[in-house]
């Protein structure tokens, strides 16, 4: 008899989450798990078939009324047997009564909010604006960073944010003008292009300064930025920087769509925590790139 069991993931399982996501060309950050896992350790679920880890999902709680489903992966050799549906239902049950977000395609009970477009490449063609200071975000009082983040994210996430800013390998910058915070962004290494996210900015010039400033910390190397298409200034900026679209996912919500600042959100923090499907099929793949991660 088949024995399929769902349980809370261990710290070792979080390494599998990353490796499986990498197999699908999601290009997760090298140390993402160190920030994700402490937020809600019981929110990462693993499916084991006769003791073998074969499927994953995250159902992470933020605050009292928001949650995110992501990391929904079923290994190829056991697909089509209903294990993914069982994990999906377990995630929904864990987040019952909350507004839930997911990055994927259509799901019953969820509605589209926007499309997140992934841009990749080496930024070129634009100079960093003058009159704006970029400082190490770790030198800015944390309560200012946390308050700024709350303009763009539906719930408090101080524990996550503190890790995201300070993890080894992460470069976090804040844009300061006249002593006030006008932007914030983080870059982290990954197996492919360096990931930049979030990018929060009061204007396109500030966003440009943040992206240029971060990319200068990895000179000549490609970066990867996940941009909500609802922010037209953001998509225009990425194209001016010479970055190309490589994939997309759709932000979906079950429950009220959170009231956050989308005008100033030039890049989301990470789609992996909310990712269940990504569509590369509409883009021309270059030699050596991965195919559809479906």
Secondary structure as GFF3:
##gff-version 3
##sequence-region A 1 294
A	DSSP	beta_strand	4	8	.	.	.	ID=ss1
A	DSSP	alpha_helix	11	23	.	.	.	ID=ss2
A	DSSP	alpha_helix	32	39	.	.	.	ID=ss3
A	DSSP	three_ten_helix	41	43	.	.	.	ID=ss4
A	DSSP	beta_strand	44	49	.	.	.	ID=ss5
A	DSSP	beta_strand	52	62	.	.	.	ID=ss6
A	DSSP	beta_strand	66	74	.	.	.	ID=ss7
A	DSSP	three_ten_helix	76	78	.	.	.	ID=ss8
A	DSSP	alpha_helix	83	94	.	.	.	ID=ss9
A	DSSP	beta_strand	99	104	.	.	.	ID=ss10
A	DSSP	beta_strand	111	121	.	.	.	ID=ss11
A	DSSP	beta_strand	133	136	.	.	.	ID=ss12
A	DSSP	three_ten_helix	137	139	.	.	.	ID=ss13
A	DSSP	alpha_helix	142	149	.	.	.	ID=ss14
A	DSSP	alpha_helix	158	166	.	.	.	ID=ss15
A	DSSP	beta_strand	171	177	.	.	.	ID=ss16
A	DSSP	beta_strand	180	188	.	.	.	ID=ss17
A	DSSP	beta_strand	194	201	.	.	.	ID=ss18
A	DSSP	alpha_helix	204	215	.	.	.	ID=ss19
A	DSSP	three_ten_helix	216	218	.	.	.	ID=ss20
A	DSSP	beta_strand	223	228	.	.	.	ID=ss21
A	DSSP	alpha_helix	232	240	.	.	.	ID=ss22
A	DSSP	beta_strand	244	254	.	.	.	ID=ss23
A	DSSP	beta_strand	265	267	.	.	.	ID=ss24
A	DSSP	three_ten_helix	272	274	.	.	.	ID=ss25
###
